[in-house]
Amino acid sequence: MANDLFTALKVKVDGTGRKIVFPEGTDDRILTAASRLAAEQVLQPIVLGDEQAVRVKAAALDLPLEGVEIVNPRRYGGFDELVSAFVARRKGKVTEEAARKLLLDENYFGTMLVYTGAADGLVSGAAHSTADTVRPALQIIKTKPGIRKTSGVFIMVRGEEKYVFADCAINIAPDSQDLAEIAVESARTANMFGLTPRVAMLSFSTKGSASSPETEKVAEAVRLAKEMAPDLIVDGEFQFDAAFVPEVAKKKAPDSPIQGDANVFIFPSLEAGNIGYKIAQRLGGFEAVGPILQGLNKPVNDLSRGCSAEDAYKLALITAAQSLGE
């Protein structure tokens, strides 16, 4: 079950001293999650906001705040240093005056805490749009060397089954290079969740059964992914059944290293990925954990504005695990 997944993540994170910053410190769900994380002593939550307002809100919710660090950007002792670091990071694109204004925004401030090492990761989005969460991350933390774009994955869980679906959240029309990068990063995410990745690049064709620019894009992505990660088991292009059903794989892709046993599925477009994970969730009874952002130098993750306290708690554990690296 998904709970087993998070039990394993807690074991991985426990004792590592990870610090996760929550910019939305007066949101009921965020405070509930932060209080629980602090009580369990799995990681150190940092919530942003006016300290009195945070404490009043916590008291109204009957939440203990022992172990929760409260930081008010307007009263932060190292604010000038953050401003200087931000101006340097933006390489002249932002004046000091503009930086001071921007860093009063909780998402920018929180992202700078991650960039400077005062926190190990950030979880936002309960009250902000995806753009509000991701934009500071792309400007400040940026993508890993060799990675052009961040991407969003879901871990699909049903009983003992676990699969990785990508990209289901960020890139509308990825090209071959994008798909290759998504494949390699998704394999790393799979490792974090205890899976030995076997990556299938999906299409409406299996191994040339149809030919079009769309299928050729995926075939090229397979070639690039193998160049980027020679030891990774990755193949395609596959129709989903050829990647998932051994009997179909034997007929359609007999020479492939993947014989109906893929556990990481890379969709050719955002619409395919988004539709695919929701079908698995709603018709297949899978729990969809995510989206988990990947490809950044340090982890930043985005909640849905319809999230629960449980969602925030789980995403904080994922973010802490990502910060440990693989």
C-alpha positions as CSV (number, residue, x, y, z in Angstrom):
1,M,0.0,0.0,0.0
2,A,1.0,3.6,-0.3
3,N,1.4,3.8,3.4
4,D,4.2,1.2,3.2
5,L,5.8,3.5,0.6
6,F,5.9,6.4,3.1
7,T,7.0,4.2,6.0
8,A,10.0,3.3,3.9
9,L,10.6,7.0,3.1
10,K,10.4,7.9,6.8
11,V,13.1,5.3,7.6
12,K,15.3,6.7,4.8
13,V,14.9,10.3,6.0
14,D,14.9,9.7,9.8
15,G,18.1,10.9,11.5
16,T,19.4,12.8,8.5
17,G,18.5,16.2,9.9
18,R,16.7,17.3,6.7
19,K,15.1,20.8,6.9
20,I,12.0,21.4,4.7
21,V,10.6,24.9,4.3
22,F,6.9,25.6,3.9
23,P,6.2,29.2,2.6
24,E,2.5,29.0,3.5
25,G,2.9,29.1,7.2
26,T,-0.6,30.2,8.2
27,D,-2.4,27.7,6.0
28,D,-4.3,25.2,8.3
29,R,-3.2,22.1,6.2
30,I,0.5,23.2,6.2
31,L,0.5,23.9,9.9
32,T,-1.1,20.5,10.6
33,A,1.5,18.7,8.5
34,A,4.4,20.7,10.0
35,S,3.2,20.0,13.5
36,R,3.0,16.3,12.8
37,L,6.4,16.1,11.2
38,A,8.0,17.9,14.1
39,A,6.2,15.7,16.6
40,E,7.5,12.6,14.8
41,Q,11.0,14.1,14.6
42,V,11.5,12.8,11.1
43,L,12.6,16.1,9.7
44,Q,12.8,19.8,10.7
45,P,9.9,21.9,9.4
46,I,10.5,25.6,8.7
47,V,7.3,27.6,8.3
48,L,7.3,31.1,6.9
49,G,5.1,33.9,8.2
50,D,4.5,36.4,11.0
51,E,5.3,34.4,14.2
52,Q,2.3,35.8,16.1
53,A,-0.1,35.0,13.3
54,V,1.3,31.5,13.0
55,R,1.0,30.8,16.7
56,V,-2.5,32.2,16.9
57,K,-3.5,29.9,14.0
58,A,-1.9,26.9,15.6
59,A,-3.6,27.6,18.9
60,A,-7.0,27.8,17.2
61,L,-6.3,24.4,15.6
62,D,-4.9,23.0,18.9
63,L,-1.6,22.2,17.2
64,P,1.7,22.0,19.2
65,L,4.5,23.8,17.5
66,E,7.5,22.3,19.5
67,G,10.2,21.6,16.9
68,V,8.6,23.8,14.2
69,E,10.9,26.7,13.3
70,I,8.9,29.9,12.4
71,V,10.7,32.4,10.2
72,N,9.4,35.9,9.3
73,P,11.1,37.1,6.1
74,R,10.6,40.7,7.2
75,R,12.6,40.0,10.4
76,Y,15.1,37.5,9.1
77,G,18.6,38.3,10.4
78,G,20.4,37.2,7.2
79,F,18.1,39.1,4.8
80,D,20.8,41.3,3.4
81,E,23.0,38.3,2.7
82,L,20.0,36.6,0.9
83,V,19.5,39.8,-1.2
84,S,23.2,39.8,-2.2
85,A,23.1,36.1,-3.1
86,F,19.9,36.6,-5.1
87,V,21.4,39.5,-7.1
88,A,24.5,37.5,-7.8
89,R,22.5,34.4,-8.9
90,R,20.4,36.5,-11.3
91,K,23.5,37.9,-12.8
92,G,22.4,41.5,-13.2
93,K,18.8,40.8,-14.2
94,V,17.5,42.1,-10.9
95,T,18.6,45.2,-9.0
96,E,19.2,45.2,-5.3
97,E,16.0,47.2,-4.7
98,A,13.9,44.8,-6.8
99,A,15.5,41.8,-5.0
100,R,14.5,43.2,-1.6
101,K,10.9,43.4,-2.8
102,L,10.9,40.0,-4.4
103,L,12.4,38.3,-1.3
104,L,9.5,39.5,0.8
105,D,7.5,37.0,-1.3
106,E,7.4,33.8,0.7
107,N,8.1,31.5,-2.3
108,Y,11.2,33.5,-3.4
109,F,12.4,33.8,0.2
110,G,11.9,30.1,0.9
111,T,13.6,29.1,-2.4
112,M,16.6,31.2,-1.4
113,L,16.8,29.4,1.9
114,V,17.1,26.2,-0.1
115,Y,19.6,27.7,-2.5
116,T,21.9,28.9,0.3
117,G,21.6,25.6,2.2
118,A,19.6,26.9,5.2
119,A,16.9,24.4,4.1
120,D,17.1,21.2,2.1
121,G,13.9,21.5,0.1
122,L,10.6,23.4,-0.3
123,V,7.0,22.4,-0.4
124,S,4.5,25.0,-1.5
125,G,1.3,25.3,-3.6
126,A,-1.5,24.9,-1.0
127,A,-2.4,28.5,-1.6
128,H,-0.3,29.4,-4.6
129,S,-0.4,28.5,-8.2
130,T,2.1,26.1,-9.8
131,A,3.8,29.0,-11.5
132,D,4.2,30.8,-8.2
133,T,6.0,27.8,-6.8
134,V,8.1,26.7,-9.9
135,R,9.2,30.2,-11.2
136,P,11.5,31.0,-8.3
137,A,12.9,27.5,-8.4
138,L,13.8,27.8,-12.1
139,Q,15.3,31.3,-11.6
140,I,17.3,30.5,-8.4
141,I,17.9,26.7,-8.0
142,K,17.8,25.9,-11.8
143,T,18.0,22.6,-13.4
144,K,20.8,20.1,-13.0
145,P,23.8,20.2,-15.5
146,G,22.7,18.6,-18.8
147,I,19.0,18.9,-17.9
148,R,17.1,21.6,-19.9
149,K,13.7,21.3,-18.2
150,T,12.1,20.2,-15.0
151,S,9.4,17.5,-15.3
152,G,6.7,16.1,-13.1
153,V,6.1,12.4,-12.2
154,F,3.5,10.5,-10.4
155,I,4.2,7.3,-8.4
156,M,1.2,5.1,-9.0
157,V,0.5,2.7,-6.1
158,R,-2.0,-0.2,-5.8
159,G,-1.3,-2.8,-3.2
160,E,2.2,-4.1,-3.8
161,E,2.4,-2.5,-7.3
162,K,4.4,0.7,-7.9
163,Y,5.0,2.4,-11.2
164,V,6.4,5.8,-12.3
165,F,4.5,7.8,-14.8
166,A,6.1,10.9,-16.5
167,D,5.7,13.7,-17.6
168,C,2.2,14.2,-16.3
169,A,2.5,17.8,-15.0
170,I,4.9,20.2,-16.7
171,N,6.0,19.9,-20.4
172,I,3.2,20.1,-22.9
173,A,5.0,19.0,-26.1
174,P,8.4,17.5,-25.1
175,D,10.9,16.9,-28.0
176,S,13.3,13.9,-28.2
177,Q,15.9,15.5,-26.0
178,D,13.3,16.4,-23.4
179,L,11.9,12.9,-23.4
180,A,15.3,11.4,-23.0
181,E,16.1,13.7,-20.0
182,I,12.7,12.9,-18.5
183,A,13.4,9.1,-18.8
184,V,16.8,9.4,-17.1
185,E,15.4,11.6,-14.3
186,S,12.4,9.3,-13.8
187,A,14.7,6.3,-13.4
188,R,16.5,8.2,-10.6
189,T,13.1,8.9,-9.0
190,A,12.2,5.2,-9.3
191,N,15.4,4.3,-7.5
192,M,14.4,6.6,-4.6
193,F,11.2,4.7,-4.2
194,G,12.9,1.3,-4.1
195,L,12.3,0.3,-7.8
196,T,14.9,-1.0,-10.1
197,P,13.9,1.1,-13.2
198,R,12.9,-0.6,-16.4
199,V,11.9,2.4,-18.6
200,A,9.4,2.1,-21.5
201,M,9.0,5.1,-23.9
202,L,5.4,5.0,-25.0
203,S,3.7,5.8,-28.3
204,F,0.9,4.5,-30.5
205,S,3.4,2.3,-32.3
206,T,5.7,-0.6,-31.2
207,K,9.1,-0.8,-32.7
208,G,8.2,0.8,-36.0
209,S,4.7,-0.7,-36.5
210,A,3.6,2.8,-37.5
211,S,5.8,5.6,-38.8
212,S,5.2,9.3,-38.3
213,P,7.0,12.3,-36.8
214,E,5.4,11.4,-33.5
215,T,6.8,7.9,-33.4
216,E,10.2,8.9,-34.8
217,K,10.4,11.5,-32.0
218,V,10.1,8.7,-29.4
219,A,12.5,6.3,-31.1
220,E,15.1,9.1,-31.2
221,A,14.4,9.8,-27.5
222,V,15.3,6.1,-26.8
223,R,18.6,6.5,-28.6
224,L,19.4,9.7,-26.7
225,A,18.5,8.2,-23.3
226,K,20.8,5.2,-23.9
227,E,23.6,7.7,-24.7
228,M,22.9,9.6,-21.5
229,A,22.6,6.5,-19.3
230,P,24.3,3.5,-20.9
231,D,23.5,1.2,-18.0
232,L,19.8,2.1,-17.8
233,I,17.3,-0.4,-19.1
234,V,15.3,1.7,-21.5
235,D,13.6,0.8,-24.7
236,G,10.8,1.8,-27.1
237,E,8.9,3.0,-28.8
238,F,6.1,0.9,-27.2
239,Q,2.4,0.8,-27.2
240,F,1.4,0.4,-23.5
241,D,0.4,-3.2,-23.8
242,A,3.7,-4.2,-25.4
243,A,5.5,-2.6,-22.4
244,F,3.3,-4.1,-19.8
245,V,1.9,-7.5,-21.0
246,P,4.5,-10.3,-21.5
247,E,2.5,-12.1,-24.1
248,V,2.2,-9.0,-26.2
249,A,5.8,-8.1,-25.8
250,K,6.8,-11.6,-27.1
251,K,4.9,-10.9,-30.3
252,K,5.5,-7.2,-30.9
253,A,9.0,-6.8,-29.4
254,P,10.7,-10.2,-29.0
255,D,14.2,-8.8,-29.0
256,S,13.6,-6.0,-26.5
257,P,15.2,-6.1,-23.0
258,I,11.8,-5.1,-21.7
259,Q,9.4,-8.1,-21.9
260,G,6.2,-6.7,-20.4
261,D,8.0,-5.9,-17.2
262,A,8.4,-2.1,-17.5
263,N,7.8,-0.1,-14.3
264,V,8.7,3.4,-15.5
265,F,6.5,4.8,-18.3
266,I,7.4,7.9,-20.3
267,F,4.5,9.4,-22.2
268,P,5.1,11.3,-25.5
269,S,3.2,14.4,-24.5
270,L,1.6,16.0,-21.4
271,E,-1.9,15.3,-22.6
272,A,-1.1,11.6,-22.9
273,G,0.5,11.5,-19.5
274,N,-2.2,13.4,-17.7
275,I,-4.9,11.3,-19.3
276,G,-3.0,8.1,-18.6
277,Y,-2.4,8.7,-14.9
278,K,-6.0,9.8,-14.3
279,I,-7.4,6.7,-16.1
280,A,-5.1,4.5,-13.9
281,Q,-6.3,6.4,-10.8
282,R,-10.0,6.5,-11.5
283,L,-10.6,3.3,-13.4
284,G,-7.7,1.2,-12.1
285,G,-7.9,2.1,-8.5
286,F,-4.3,3.3,-8.2
287,E,-3.3,6.0,-5.7
288,A,-1.5,8.8,-7.6
289,V,1.4,10.2,-5.4
290,G,2.6,13.5,-6.8
291,P,3.3,15.4,-8.9
292,I,6.9,15.2,-7.9
293,L,9.2,17.7,-9.6
294,Q,12.5,16.4,-10.9
295,G,15.5,17.7,-12.7
296,L,16.2,20.6,-10.3
297,N,19.6,21.0,-8.5
298,K,17.7,20.9,-5.2
299,P,14.1,19.7,-4.6
300,V,11.1,22.0,-4.8
301,N,7.6,20.4,-4.9
302,D,4.2,21.8,-5.7
303,L,1.0,20.9,-3.9
304,S,-2.5,21.2,-5.4
305,R,-4.5,24.0,-4.0
306,G,-7.1,21.3,-3.2
307,C,-4.6,19.3,-1.1
308,S,-5.1,17.9,2.3
309,A,-2.8,18.1,5.4
310,E,-1.9,14.4,4.6
311,D,-0.8,15.4,1.1
312,A,1.5,18.1,2.5
313,Y,2.9,15.7,5.0
314,K,3.7,13.1,2.4
315,L,5.1,15.5,-0.1
316,A,7.5,16.8,2.6
317,L,8.8,13.3,3.2
318,I,9.3,12.9,-0.6
319,T,11.1,16.2,-0.8
320,A,13.4,15.3,2.1
321,A,14.2,11.9,0.4
322,Q,15.0,13.7,-2.8
323,S,17.4,16.0,-1.0
324,L,19.4,13.0,0.1
325,G,20.2,12.3,-3.6
326,E,20.6,8.9,-5.2
